[in-house]
Amino acid sequence: MAGRAQPSGPAGSGGGAPGLLPLLLLLLSAAAIIPRGDGQNLVTEDVTVVEGEVATISCRVKNSDDSVIQLLNPNRQTIYFRDFRPLKDSRFQLVNFSNSELRVSLTNVSISDEGRYFCQLYTDPPQEIYTTITVLVPPRNLVIDIQKETAVEGEEIELNCTAMASRPATTIRWFKGNKELTGKSEVEQWSDMYTVTSQLLLKVGREDDGVPVICLVDHPAVKDLQTQRYLEVMYKPQVRVSQNYPLQGLTREGEPLELTCTAFGKPQPTDMRWLRVDDEMPQHVVVSGSNLLISNLNKTDNGTYRCEASNAVGKSHADYMLFVYDTTATTEPAVHGFTQLPNSAEELDYGDLSGTPVPLTASAEALPTVQLSNASLAFQPDSRAGEEGAIRSVDHAVVGGVVAVVVFAMLCLLIILGRYFARHKGTYFTHEAKGADDAADADTAIINAEGGQNNSEEKKEYFI
């Protein structure tokens, strides 16, 4: 009976000890499995991606000892635990998994994907680091709106360029050809998107016709995004007169003269005519369209001949000054007969003043404020440059001599007259009425005058 006795309490306790030992060993082994994390560091970088493209998130471990890595989204939902994906979003795909890196790609990124993503490392204590995804949205549309499709030279036109629905806001730059211009921009925000409108005020000239105006966008999501519009500028004619014959030398009496007028404008000039300034056109002058022909020059043809051209914008002209020389004249003029001025201040800036004749416009509105100097524009002399100057100098000498003689004669005449009047001016005393101071009347004075009656007979006065 004693052999069958159950162990006592202490004995039972001793007999139950072997059941607790396996549990204790299990806990100790589990603690040994979790690394302490000493010397391990998580590394990641922020990601910037354009909407619709692919973003890659990388969680890397330095000095790894096989600790578990996982990736969480901004809502702290697990995207990947080691190489397993609990999140049911097929856009996330595993690119690389190892003991030291977990790399995941996100395709077709949208603005809703923007935010912080967390990398976690199961150590003791656990480590965590986050990376930020920034989504860029390029402008949806880029449009130039021009105030007037067709402008007239000298006008100021308005152009607006709009870049819609971008993130962040765009920067708009303006160019006219290769020259950068300055515009004024306004930014409007709609939710998380920005619309930018830039305004450009541009004064156009004839040189701007056909030149592109470019609106260019600076944005991190796009490169070389631009749009352009070509300017269409209307301007009045630019007129030039050329001498076809004689090609060089003097315009001599008896020889022919042929002139041609050319005009360019937008629209093309529709009306072109020749006239003689301050005089009637000689009857023997033949005008055929843009050509003027004088078959037999003579002295009566001297003068200024003008070609006028006009279009819907305005009127311009160019002059030719003709001087007919004798058949024996040999002096060569510097330039034949052209007297031309620029149509506008723009032509003075852009025209070729080195050798090509600059068109003349005599209208006051064409040159309102232009001051021409020898440095900026050398006026071309007419065909009388040689002999006419000498003739004018001789005429001036003769006229000056005649005036000097006349002035000298008038001075001499004034001196003679002055001396004459000075000699006959003064008070004169006579003895004819001596002794008649107290007479009552003229007859008594005569009778009582010195000399008595005898004197009265010798001196008689007749009153008529």
TORKOL-4160 file (C-alpha; in steps of 0.2 Angstrom, whole numbers, padded with zeros to 4 digits, m for minus):
464
<pt num="1" X="0000" Y="0000" Z="0000"/>
<pt num="2" X="0014" Y="0013" Z="0003"/>
<pt num="3" X="0022" Y="0009" Z="m0014"/>
<pt num="4" X="0006" Y="0015" Z="m0022"/>
<pt num="5" X="0005" Y="0031" Z="m0012"/>
<pt num="6" X="0004" Y="0048" Z="m0023"/>
<pt num="7" X="0018" Y="0059" Z="m0021"/>
<pt num="8" X="0016" Y="0073" Z="m0008"/>
<pt num="9" X="0014" Y="0090" Z="m0012"/>
<pt num="10" X="0033" Y="0094" Z="m0013"/>
<pt num="11" X="0035" Y="0078" Z="m0022"/>
<pt num="12" X="0021" Y="0083" Z="m0034"/>
<pt num="13" X="0029" Y="0100" Z="m0036"/>
<pt num="14" X="0045" Y="0092" Z="m0040"/>
<pt num="15" X="0036" Y="0081" Z="m0052"/>
<pt num="16" X="0028" Y="0096" Z="m0061"/>
<pt num="17" X="0044" Y="0106" Z="m0064"/>
<pt num="18" X="0048" Y="0097" Z="m0080"/>
<pt num="19" X="0032" Y="0104" Z="m0089"/>
<pt num="20" X="0037" Y="0122" Z="m0086"/>
<pt num="21" X="0055" Y="0120" Z="m0093"/>
<pt num="22" X="0050" Y="0119" Z="m0111"/>
<pt num="23" X="0040" Y="0135" Z="m0110"/>
<pt num="24" X="0054" Y="0145" Z="m0102"/>
<pt num="25" X="0066" Y="0138" Z="m0116"/>
<pt num="26" X="0054" Y="0144" Z="m0129"/>
<pt num="27" X="0053" Y="0162" Z="m0122"/>
<pt num="28" X="0072" Y="0163" Z="m0121"/>
<pt num="29" X="0074" Y="0157" Z="m0139"/>
<pt num="30" X="0061" Y="0170" Z="m0145"/>
<pt num="31" X="0070" Y="0184" Z="m0137"/>
<pt num="32" X="0086" Y="0178" Z="m0145"/>
<pt num="33" X="0077" Y="0178" Z="m0163"/>
<pt num="34" X="0073" Y="0197" Z="m0161"/>
<pt num="35" X="0089" Y="0207" Z="m0165"/>
<pt num="36" X="0093" Y="0222" Z="m0154"/>
<pt num="37" X="0097" Y="0233" Z="m0168"/>
<pt num="38" X="0114" Y="0239" Z="m0162"/>
<pt num="39" X="0123" Y="0246" Z="m0177"/>
<pt num="40" X="0108" Y="0245" Z="m0190"/>
<pt num="41" X="0102" Y="0260" Z="m0199"/>
<pt num="42" X="0087" Y="0263" Z="m0210"/>
<pt num="43" X="0090" Y="0274" Z="m0226"/>
<pt num="44" X="0078" Y="0281" Z="m0239"/>
<pt num="45" X="0075" Y="0296" Z="m0250"/>
<pt num="46" X="0061" Y="0307" Z="m0255"/>
<pt num="47" X="0053" Y="0304" Z="m0272"/>
<pt num="48" X="0047" Y="0317" Z="m0284"/>
<pt num="49" X="0037" Y="0310" Z="m0299"/>
<pt num="50" X="0026" Y="0317" Z="m0313"/>
<pt num="51" X="0008" Y="0312" Z="m0313"/>
<pt num="52" X="0005" Y="0296" Z="m0323"/>
<pt num="53" X="0023" Y="0290" Z="m0321"/>
<pt num="54" X="0031" Y="0277" Z="m0310"/>
<pt num="55" X="0038" Y="0281" Z="m0292"/>
<pt num="56" X="0050" Y="0269" Z="m0284"/>
<pt num="57" X="0052" Y="0268" Z="m0265"/>
<pt num="58" X="0067" Y="0260" Z="m0257"/>
<pt num="59" X="0070" Y="0255" Z="m0239"/>
<pt num="60" X="0088" Y="0250" Z="m0236"/>
<pt num="61" X="0097" Y="0244" Z="m0221"/>
<pt num="62" X="0115" Y="0247" Z="m0217"/>
<pt num="63" X="0124" Y="0234" Z="m0207"/>
<pt num="64" X="0110" Y="0222" Z="m0209"/>
<pt num="65" X="0108" Y="0206" Z="m0198"/>
<pt num="66" X="0093" Y="0199" Z="m0206"/>
<pt num="67" X="0080" Y="0210" Z="m0197"/>
<pt num="68" X="0062" Y="0210" Z="m0205"/>
<pt num="69" X="0058" Y="0225" Z="m0216"/>
<pt num="70" X="0041" Y="0231" Z="m0220"/>
<pt num="71" X="0033" Y="0246" Z="m0230"/>
<pt num="72" X="0017" Y="0256" Z="m0225"/>
<pt num="73" X="0007" Y="0268" Z="m0234"/>
<pt num="74" X="0001" Y="0286" Z="m0227"/>
<pt num="75" X="m0013" Y="0277" Z="m0219"/>
<pt num="76" X="m0001" Y="0265" Z="m0210"/>
<pt num="77" X="m0007" Y="0250" Z="m0220"/>
<pt num="78" X="0006" Y="0237" Z="m0224"/>
<pt num="79" X="0010" Y="0237" Z="m0242"/>
<pt num="80" X="0024" Y="0224" Z="m0241"/>
<pt num="81" X="0030" Y="0213" Z="m0226"/>
<pt num="82" X="0046" Y="0206" Z="m0232"/>
<pt num="83" X="0042" Y="0200" Z="m0249"/>
<pt num="84" X="0023" Y="0197" Z="m0246"/>
<pt num="85" X="0010" Y="0210" Z="m0251"/>
<pt num="86" X="m0005" Y="0211" Z="m0239"/>
<pt num="87" X="m0012" Y="0227" Z="m0248"/>
<pt num="88" X="m0023" Y="0223" Z="m0262"/>
<pt num="89" X="m0017" Y="0236" Z="m0274"/>
<pt num="90" X="m0009" Y="0229" Z="m0289"/>
<pt num="91" X="0000" Y="0246" Z="m0294"/>
<pt num="92" X="0012" Y="0241" Z="m0280"/>
<pt num="93" X="0025" Y="0229" Z="m0287"/>
<pt num="94" X="0040" Y="0221" Z="m0278"/>
<pt num="95" X="0056" Y="0227" Z="m0287"/>
<pt num="96" X="0069" Y="0220" Z="m0275"/>
<pt num="97" X="0070" Y="0211" Z="m0259"/>
<pt num="98" X="0085" Y="0206" Z="m0248"/>
<pt num="99" X="0091" Y="0206" Z="m0231"/>
<pt num="100" X="0097" Y="0224" Z="m0234"/>
<pt num="101" X="0084" Y="0232" Z="m0245"/>
<pt num="102" X="0065" Y="0232" Z="m0249"/>
<pt num="103" X="0062" Y="0241" Z="m0266"/>
<pt num="104" X="0044" Y="0244" Z="m0272"/>
<pt num="105" X="0037" Y="0252" Z="m0287"/>
<pt num="106" X="0021" Y="0262" Z="m0289"/>
<pt num="107" X="0014" Y="0264" Z="m0307"/>
<pt num="108" X="0002" Y="0277" Z="m0314"/>
<pt num="109" X="0004" Y="0289" Z="m0299"/>
<pt num="110" X="m0010" Y="0301" Z="m0295"/>
<pt num="111" X="m0011" Y="0316" Z="m0284"/>
<pt num="112" X="m0020" Y="0305" Z="m0271"/>
<pt num="113" X="m0004" Y="0294" Z="m0269"/>
<pt num="114" X="0005" Y="0309" Z="m0262"/>
<pt num="115" X="0011" Y="0309" Z="m0244"/>
<pt num="116" X="0022" Y="0300" Z="m0232"/>
<pt num="117" X="0027" Y="0281" Z="m0234"/>
<pt num="118" X="0035" Y="0273" Z="m0219"/>
<pt num="119" X="0049" Y="0260" Z="m0219"/>
<pt num="120" X="0050" Y="0249" Z="m0203"/>
<pt num="121" X="0064" Y="0238" Z="m0196"/>
<pt num="122" X="0059" Y="0225" Z="m0183"/>
<pt num="123" X="0073" Y="0227" Z="m0171"/>
<pt num="124" X="0074" Y="0230" Z="m0152"/>
<pt num="125" X="0068" Y="0244" Z="m0151"/>
<pt num="126" X="0060" Y="0245" Z="m0168"/>
<pt num="127" X="0066" Y="0258" Z="m0181"/>
<pt num="128" X="0055" Y="0268" Z="m0192"/>
<pt num="129" X="0059" Y="0281" Z="m0206"/>
<pt num="130" X="0048" Y="0289" Z="m0219"/>
<pt num="131" X="0049" Y="0295" Z="m0237"/>
<pt num="132" X="0038" Y="0308" Z="m0245"/>
<pt num="133" X="0031" Y="0306" Z="m0262"/>
<pt num="134" X="0028" Y="0323" Z="m0271"/>
<pt num="135" X="0017" Y="0322" Z="m0287"/>
<pt num="136" X="0020" Y="0335" Z="m0301"/>
<pt num="137" X="0006" Y="0340" Z="m0313"/>
<pt num="138" X="0011" Y="0348" Z="m0330"/>
<pt num="139" X="0000" Y="0362" Z="m0337"/>
<pt num="140" X="m0015" Y="0354" Z="m0346"/>
<pt num="141" X="m0016" Y="0367" Z="m0360"/>
<pt num="142" X="m0005" Y="0382" Z="m0366"/>
<pt num="143" X="m0014" Y="0395" Z="m0376"/>
<pt num="144" X="m0010" Y="0412" Z="m0383"/>
<pt num="145" X="m0024" Y="0424" Z="m0385"/>
<pt num="146" X="m0021" Y="0439" Z="m0396"/>
<pt num="147" X="m0031" Y="0455" Z="m0395"/>
<pt num="148" X="m0031" Y="0459" Z="m0414"/>
<pt num="149" X="m0027" Y="0447" Z="m0427"/>
<pt num="150" X="m0020" Y="0461" Z="m0439"/>
<pt num="151" X="m0012" Y="0476" Z="m0431"/>
<pt num="152" X="m0007" Y="0493" Z="m0439"/>
<pt num="153" X="0011" Y="0499" Z="m0437"/>
<pt num="154" X="0013" Y="0510" Z="m0421"/>
<pt num="155" X="m0002" Y="0501" Z="m0412"/>
<pt num="156" X="0000" Y="0493" Z="m0395"/>
<pt num="157" X="m0008" Y="0476" Z="m0395"/>
<pt num="158" X="m0012" Y="0464" Z="m0380"/>
<pt num="159" X="m0007" Y="0446" Z="m0379"/>
<pt num="160" X="m0012" Y="0434" Z="m0365"/>
<pt num="161" X="m0004" Y="0416" Z="m0362"/>
<pt num="162" X="m0013" Y="0404" Z="m0351"/>
<pt num="163" X="m0006" Y="0389" Z="m0343"/>
<pt num="164" X="m0020" Y="0379" Z="m0335"/>
<pt num="165" X="m0021" Y="0366" Z="m0321"/>
<pt num="166" X="m0003" Y="0364" Z="m0316"/>
<pt num="167" X="0005" Y="0359" Z="m0299"/>
<pt num="168" X="0015" Y="0369" Z="m0294"/>
<pt num="169" X="0011" Y="0385" Z="m0302"/>
<pt num="170" X="0021" Y="0388" Z="m0319"/>
<pt num="171" X="0032" Y="0402" Z="m0324"/>
<pt num="172" X="0028" Y="0410" Z="m0341"/>
<pt num="173" X="0041" Y="0419" Z="m0351"/>
<pt num="174" X="0039" Y="0429" Z="m0367"/>
<pt num="175" X="0050" Y="0430" Z="m0383"/>
<pt num="176" X="0048" Y="0440" Z="m0399"/>
<pt num="177" X="0060" Y="0431" Z="m0410"/>
<pt num="178" X="0075" Y="0429" Z="m0400"/>
<pt num="179" X="0072" Y="0444" Z="m0389"/>
<pt num="180" X="0065" Y="0440" Z="m0372"/>
<pt num="181" X="0051" Y="0452" Z="m0366"/>
<pt num="182" X="0043" Y="0455" Z="m0349"/>
<pt num="183" X="0025" Y="0451" Z="m0346"/>
<pt num="184" X="0013" Y="0453" Z="m0330"/>
<pt num="185" X="0007" Y="0436" Z="m0323"/>
<pt num="186" X="m0008" Y="0432" Z="m0312"/>
<pt num="187" X="m0010" Y="0415" Z="m0302"/>
<pt num="188" X="m0027" Y="0407" Z="m0298"/>
<pt num="189" X="m0028" Y="0392" Z="m0287"/>
<pt num="190" X="m0042" Y="0379" Z="m0289"/>
<pt num="191" X="m0041" Y="0365" Z="m0276"/>
<pt num="192" X="m0023" Y="0358" Z="m0278"/>
<pt num="193" X="m0021" Y="0365" Z="m0295"/>
<pt num="194" X="m0015" Y="0382" Z="m0302"/>
<pt num="195" X="m0019" Y="0392" Z="m0317"/>
<pt num="196" X="m0007" Y="0406" Z="m0323"/>
<pt num="197" X="m0011" Y="0419" Z="m0335"/>
<pt num="198" X="0003" Y="0431" Z="m0342"/>
<pt num="199" X="m0001" Y="0447" Z="m0351"/>
<pt num="200" X="0010" Y="0456" Z="m0363"/>
<pt num="201" X="0008" Y="0473" Z="m0371"/>
<pt num="202" X="0018" Y="0475" Z="m0387"/>
<pt num="203" X="0019" Y="0490" Z="m0398"/>
<pt num="204" X="0022" Y="0484" Z="m0416"/>
<pt num="205" X="0031" Y="0491" Z="m0431"/>
<pt num="206" X="0033" Y="0485" Z="m0449"/>
<pt num="207" X="0048" Y="0475" Z="m0444"/>
<pt num="208" X="0037" Y="0464" Z="m0433"/>
<pt num="209" X="0027" Y="0458" Z="m0448"/>
<pt num="210" X="0029" Y="0439" Z="m0448"/>
<pt num="211" X="0039" Y="0438" Z="m0432"/>
<pt num="212" X="0034" Y="0424" Z="m0420"/>
<pt num="213" X="0029" Y="0429" Z="m0402"/>
<pt num="214" X="0033" Y="0414" Z="m0391"/>
<pt num="215" X="0025" Y="0409" Z="m0374"/>
<pt num="216" X="0037" Y="0397" Z="m0365"/>
<pt num="217" X="0033" Y="0388" Z="m0349"/>
<pt num="218" X="0046" Y="0384" Z="m0335"/>
<pt num="219" X="0039" Y="0370" Z="m0325"/>
<pt num="220" X="0048" Y="0355" Z="m0316"/>
<pt num="221" X="0036" Y="0342" Z="m0324"/>
<pt num="222" X="0039" Y="0347" Z="m0342"/>
<pt num="223" X="0053" Y="0354" Z="m0353"/>
<pt num="224" X="0052" Y="0365" Z="m0368"/>
<pt num="225" X="0033" Y="0367" Z="m0368"/>
<pt num="226" X="0029" Y="0382" Z="m0378"/>
<pt num="227" X="0017" Y="0389" Z="m0391"/>
<pt num="228" X="0018" Y="0404" Z="m0403"/>
<pt num="229" X="0008" Y="0416" Z="m0414"/>
<pt num="230" X="0015" Y="0425" Z="m0429"/>
<pt num="231" X="0012" Y="0444" Z="m0429"/>
<pt num="232" X="0003" Y="0452" Z="m0444"/>
<pt num="233" X="0007" Y="0470" Z="m0446"/>
<pt num="234" X="0000" Y="0482" Z="m0459"/>
<pt num="235" X="0010" Y="0497" Z="m0464"/>
<pt num="236" X="0010" Y="0511" Z="m0477"/>
<pt num="237" X="0021" Y="0510" Z="m0492"/>
<pt num="238" X="0040" Y="0512" Z="m0493"/>
<pt num="239" X="0044" Y="0521" Z="m0509"/>
<pt num="240" X="0060" Y="0522" Z="m0518"/>
<pt num="241" X="0065" Y="0531" Z="m0535"/>
<pt num="242" X="0079" Y="0523" Z="m0545"/>
<pt num="243" X="0087" Y="0531" Z="m0561"/>
<pt num="244" X="0088" Y="0519" Z="m0575"/>
<pt num="245" X="0096" Y="0531" Z="m0588"/>
<pt num="246" X="0109" Y="0539" Z="m0588"/>
<pt num="247" X="0116" Y="0525" Z="m0577"/>
<pt num="248" X="0130" Y="0538" Z="m0571"/>
<pt num="249" X="0136" Y="0555" Z="m0575"/>
<pt num="250" X="0127" Y="0571" Z="m0578"/>
<pt num="251" X="0109" Y="0574" Z="m0584"/>
<pt num="252" X="0114" Y="0584" Z="m0599"/>
<pt num="253" X="0103" Y="0594" Z="m0611"/>
<pt num="254" X="0096" Y="0584" Z="m0626"/>
<pt num="255" X="0099" Y="0567" Z="m0617"/>
<pt num="256" X="0085" Y="0556" Z="m0611"/>
<pt num="257" X="0081" Y="0552" Z="m0593"/>
<pt num="258" X="0071" Y="0537" Z="m0586"/>
<pt num="259" X="0066" Y="0535" Z="m0568"/>
<pt num="260" X="0057" Y="0520" Z="m0560"/>
<pt num="261" X="0047" Y="0520" Z="m0544"/>
<pt num="262" X="0046" Y="0505" Z="m0533"/>
<pt num="263" X="0034" Y="0504" Z="m0518"/>
<pt num="264" X="0032" Y="0490" Z="m0504"/>
<pt num="265" X="0019" Y="0490" Z="m0491"/>
<pt num="266" X="0006" Y="0479" Z="m0483"/>
<pt num="267" X="m0006" Y="0478" Z="m0491"/>
<pt num="268" X="0003" Y="0481" Z="m0507"/>
<pt num="269" X="0001" Y="0499" Z="m0514"/>
<pt num="270" X="m0014" Y="0500" Z="m0525"/>
<pt num="271" X="m0011" Y="0518" Z="m0531"/>
<pt num="272" X="0005" Y="0525" Z="m0538"/>
<pt num="273" X="0007" Y="0541" Z="m0547"/>
<pt num="274" X="0020" Y="0554" Z="m0553"/>
<pt num="275" X="0019" Y="0573" Z="m0551"/>
<pt num="276" X="0030" Y="0588" Z="m0552"/>
<pt num="277" X="0032" Y="0597" Z="m0535"/>
<pt num="278" X="0026" Y="0616" Z="m0536"/>
<pt num="279" X="0024" Y="0615" Z="m0555"/>
<pt num="280" X="0015" Y="0607" Z="m0569"/>
<pt num="281" X="0022" Y="0591" Z="m0577"/>
<pt num="282" X="0029" Y="0595" Z="m0594"/>
<pt num="283" X="0019" Y="0589" Z="m0608"/>
<pt num="284" X="0033" Y="0580" Z="m0616"/>
<pt num="285" X="0036" Y="0569" Z="m0600"/>
<pt num="286" X="0029" Y="0551" Z="m0603"/>
<pt num="287" X="0022" Y="0542" Z="m0587"/>
<pt num="288" X="0019" Y="0524" Z="m0589"/>
<pt num="289" X="0014" Y="0515" Z="m0573"/>
<pt num="290" X="0029" Y="0516" Z="m0561"/>
<pt num="291" X="0041" Y="0523" Z="m0575"/>
<pt num="292" X="0044" Y="0541" Z="m0580"/>
<pt num="293" X="0053" Y="0545" Z="m0596"/>
<pt num="294" X="0059" Y="0562" Z="m0603"/>
<pt num="295" X="0066" Y="0558" Z="m0621"/>
<pt num="296" X="0074" Y="0575" Z="m0623"/>
<pt num="297" X="0080" Y="0585" Z="m0608"/>
<pt num="298" X="0080" Y="0604" Z="m0608"/>
<pt num="299" X="0082" Y="0618" Z="m0595"/>
<pt num="300" X="0063" Y="0619" Z="m0592"/>
<pt num="301" X="0063" Y="0602" Z="m0585"/>
<pt num="302" X="0073" Y="0607" Z="m0570"/>
<pt num="303" X="0063" Y="0603" Z="m0554"/>
<pt num="304" X="0058" Y="0590" Z="m0541"/>
<pt num="305" X="0048" Y="0575" Z="m0547"/>
<pt num="306" X="0039" Y="0565" Z="m0534"/>
<pt num="307" X="0032" Y="0547" Z="m0534"/>
<pt num="308" X="0018" Y="0544" Z="m0522"/>
<pt num="309" X="0011" Y="0527" Z="m0517"/>
<pt num="310" X="m0004" Y="0524" Z="m0505"/>
<pt num="311" X="m0013" Y="0509" Z="m0498"/>
<pt num="312" X="m0026" Y="0506" Z="m0485"/>
<pt num="313" X="m0014" Y="0512" Z="m0471"/>
<pt num="314" X="m0007" Y="0528" Z="m0478"/>
<pt num="315" X="0003" Y="0537" Z="m0491"/>
<pt num="316" X="0021" Y="0539" Z="m0494"/>
<pt num="317" X="0032" Y="0547" Z="m0507"/>
<pt num="318" X="0050" Y="0549" Z="m0513"/>
<pt num="319" X="0057" Y="0564" Z="m0523"/>
<pt num="320" X="0070" Y="0565" Z="m0537"/>
<pt num="321" X="0078" Y="0583" Z="m0540"/>
<pt num="322" X="0082" Y="0586" Z="m0558"/>
<pt num="323" X="0095" Y="0598" Z="m0564"/>
<pt num="324" X="0099" Y="0599" Z="m0583"/>
<pt num="325" X="0117" Y="0603" Z="m0587"/>
<pt num="326" X="0124" Y="0610" Z="m0603"/>
<pt num="327" X="0130" Y="0598" Z="m0616"/>
<pt num="328" X="0148" Y="0604" Z="m0612"/>
<pt num="329" X="0147" Y="0601" Z="m0593"/>
<pt num="330" X="0160" Y="0589" Z="m0586"/>
<pt num="331" X="0158" Y="0590" Z="m0567"/>
<pt num="332" X="0152" Y="0574" Z="m0560"/>
<pt num="333" X="0139" Y="0575" Z="m0546"/>
<pt num="334" X="0141" Y="0565" Z="m0530"/>
<pt num="335" X="0124" Y="0557" Z="m0532"/>
<pt num="336" X="0111" Y="0558" Z="m0545"/>
<pt num="337" X="0096" Y="0568" Z="m0541"/>
<pt num="338" X="0089" Y="0558" Z="m0526"/>
<pt num="339" X="0083" Y="0567" Z="m0510"/>
<pt num="340" X="0075" Y="0554" Z="m0499"/>
<pt num="341" X="0071" Y="0554" Z="m0481"/>
<pt num="342" X="0065" Y="0539" Z="m0470"/>
<pt num="343" X="0046" Y="0536" Z="m0469"/>
<pt num="344" X="0047" Y="0534" Z="m0450"/>
<pt num="345" X="0058" Y="0533" Z="m0435"/>
<pt num="346" X="0059" Y="0514" Z="m0436"/>
<pt num="347" X="0066" Y="0516" Z="m0454"/>
<pt num="348" X="0079" Y="0527" Z="m0447"/>
<pt num="349" X="0084" Y="0513" Z="m0435"/>
<pt num="350" X="0082" Y="0498" Z="m0446"/>
<pt num="351" X="0086" Y="0505" Z="m0463"/>
<pt num="352" X="0102" Y="0503" Z="m0472"/>
<pt num="353" X="0110" Y="0520" Z="m0472"/>
<pt num="354" X="0126" Y="0515" Z="m0479"/>
<pt num="355" X="0123" Y="0515" Z="m0497"/>
<pt num="356" X="0105" Y="0511" Z="m0502"/>
<pt num="357" X="0094" Y="0526" Z="m0504"/>
<pt num="358" X="0082" Y="0528" Z="m0490"/>
<pt num="359" X="0064" Y="0532" Z="m0495"/>
<pt num="360" X="0057" Y="0549" Z="m0493"/>
<pt num="361" X="0041" Y="0554" Z="m0485"/>
<pt num="362" X="0037" Y="0573" Z="m0484"/>
<pt num="363" X="0021" Y="0571" Z="m0474"/>
<pt num="364" X="0022" Y="0579" Z="m0457"/>
<pt num="365" X="0015" Y="0564" Z="m0448"/>
<pt num="366" X="0028" Y="0553" Z="m0455"/>
<pt num="367" X="0042" Y="0562" Z="m0446"/>
<pt num="368" X="0034" Y="0569" Z="m0430"/>
<pt num="369" X="0049" Y="0569" Z="m0419"/>
<pt num="370" X="0064" Y="0563" Z="m0428"/>
<pt num="371" X="0079" Y="0574" Z="m0428"/>
<pt num="372" X="0091" Y="0570" Z="m0442"/>
<pt num="373" X="0110" Y="0573" Z="m0439"/>
<pt num="374" X="0125" Y="0571" Z="m0450"/>
<pt num="375" X="0130" Y="0557" Z="m0439"/>
<pt num="376" X="0114" Y="0547" Z="m0441"/>
<pt num="377" X="0109" Y="0551" Z="m0459"/>
<pt num="378" X="0119" Y="0559" Z="m0473"/>
<pt num="379" X="0107" Y="0568" Z="m0485"/>
<pt num="380" X="0111" Y="0564" Z="m0503"/>
<pt num="381" X="0115" Y="0580" Z="m0514"/>
<pt num="382" X="0106" Y="0582" Z="m0530"/>
<pt num="383" X="0113" Y="0583" Z="m0548"/>
<pt num="384" X="0117" Y="0601" Z="m0546"/>
<pt num="385" X="0131" Y="0598" Z="m0533"/>
<pt num="386" X="0145" Y="0604" Z="m0544"/>
<pt num="387" X="0142" Y="0619" Z="m0554"/>
<pt num="388" X="0126" Y="0626" Z="m0546"/>
<pt num="389" X="0136" Y="0630" Z="m0530"/>
<pt num="390" X="0148" Y="0640" Z="m0540"/>
<pt num="391" X="0134" Y="0650" Z="m0549"/>
<pt num="392" X="0126" Y="0653" Z="m0532"/>
<pt num="393" X="0142" Y="0660" Z="m0525"/>
<pt num="394" X="0144" Y="0672" Z="m0540"/>
<pt num="395" X="0126" Y="0678" Z="m0538"/>
<pt num="396" X="0128" Y="0682" Z="m0520"/>
<pt num="397" X="0144" Y="0692" Z="m0523"/>
<pt num="398" X="0135" Y="0703" Z="m0537"/>
<pt num="399" X="0120" Y="0706" Z="m0526"/>
<pt num="400" X="0131" Y="0711" Z="m0511"/>
<pt num="401" X="0141" Y="0724" Z="m0522"/>
<pt num="402" X="0125" Y="0732" Z="m0528"/>
<pt num="403" X="0118" Y="0733" Z="m0511"/>
<pt num="404" X="0134" Y="0741" Z="m0504"/>
<pt num="405" X="0134" Y="0755" Z="m0518"/>
<pt num="406" X="0116" Y="0759" Z="m0515"/>
<pt num="407" X="0118" Y="0761" Z="m0496"/>
<pt num="408" X="0134" Y="0772" Z="m0499"/>
<pt num="409" X="0124" Y="0783" Z="m0511"/>
<pt num="410" X="0110" Y="0785" Z="m0499"/>
<pt num="411" X="0122" Y="0790" Z="m0485"/>
<pt num="412" X="0130" Y="0804" Z="m0496"/>
<pt num="413" X="0113" Y="0811" Z="m0501"/>
<pt num="414" X="0108" Y="0812" Z="m0483"/>
<pt num="415" X="0124" Y="0821" Z="m0478"/>
<pt num="416" X="0121" Y="0834" Z="m0492"/>
<pt num="417" X="0103" Y="0837" Z="m0487"/>
<pt num="418" X="0108" Y="0839" Z="m0469"/>
<pt num="419" X="0121" Y="0852" Z="m0473"/>
<pt num="420" X="0109" Y="0862" Z="m0484"/>
<pt num="421" X="0095" Y="0863" Z="m0472"/>
<pt num="422" X="0107" Y="0868" Z="m0458"/>
<pt num="423" X="0113" Y="0884" Z="m0468"/>
<pt num="424" X="0096" Y="0891" Z="m0471"/>
<pt num="425" X="0089" Y="0889" Z="m0453"/>
<pt num="426" X="0090" Y="0904" Z="m0440"/>
<pt num="427" X="0083" Y="0922" Z="m0436"/>
<pt num="428" X="0085" Y="0937" Z="m0448"/>
<pt num="429" X="0085" Y="0956" Z="m0444"/>
<pt num="430" X="0081" Y="0970" Z="m0457"/>
<pt num="431" X="0079" Y="0989" Z="m0456"/>
<pt num="432" X="0063" Y="0990" Z="m0467"/>
<pt num="433" X="0051" Y="0993" Z="m0452"/>
<pt num="434" X="0063" Y="1004" Z="m0441"/>
<pt num="435" X="0053" Y="1018" Z="m0432"/>
<pt num="436" X="0036" Y="1010" Z="m0435"/>
<pt num="437" X="0035" Y="1000" Z="m0419"/>
<pt num="438" X="0021" Y="1012" Z="m0412"/>
<pt num="439" X="0010" Y="1012" Z="m0427"/>
<pt num="440" X="m0008" Y="1008" Z="m0425"/>
<pt num="441" X="m0010" Y="0999" Z="m0442"/>
<pt num="442" X="0001" Y="0993" Z="m0457"/>
<pt num="443" X="m0002" Y="1009" Z="m0467"/>
<pt num="444" X="0003" Y="1021" Z="m0453"/>
<pt num="445" X="0018" Y="1010" Z="m0450"/>
<pt num="446" X="0024" Y="1012" Z="m0468"/>
<pt num="447" X="0021" Y="1031" Z="m0468"/>
<pt num="448" X="0030" Y="1033" Z="m0451"/>
<pt num="449" X="0045" Y="1021" Z="m0456"/>
<pt num="450" X="0062" Y="1029" Z="m0457"/>
<pt num="451" X="0065" Y="1038" Z="m0473"/>
<pt num="452" X="0047" Y="1046" Z="m0473"/>
<pt num="453" X="0037" Y="1046" Z="m0489"/>
<pt num="454" X="0052" Y="1044" Z="m0500"/>
<pt num="455" X="0055" Y="1027" Z="m0493"/>
<pt num="456" X="0037" Y="1023" Z="m0495"/>
<pt num="457" X="0038" Y="1027" Z="m0514"/>
<pt num="458" X="0053" Y="1016" Z="m0516"/>
<pt num="459" X="0046" Y="1002" Z="m0506"/>
<pt num="460" X="0029" Y="0996" Z="m0510"/>
<pt num="461" X="0020" Y="0981" Z="m0504"/>
<pt num="462" X="0006" Y="0973" Z="m0513"/>
<pt num="463" X="m0007" Y="0962" Z="m0504"/>
<pt num="464" X="m0015" Y="0950" Z="m0516"/>
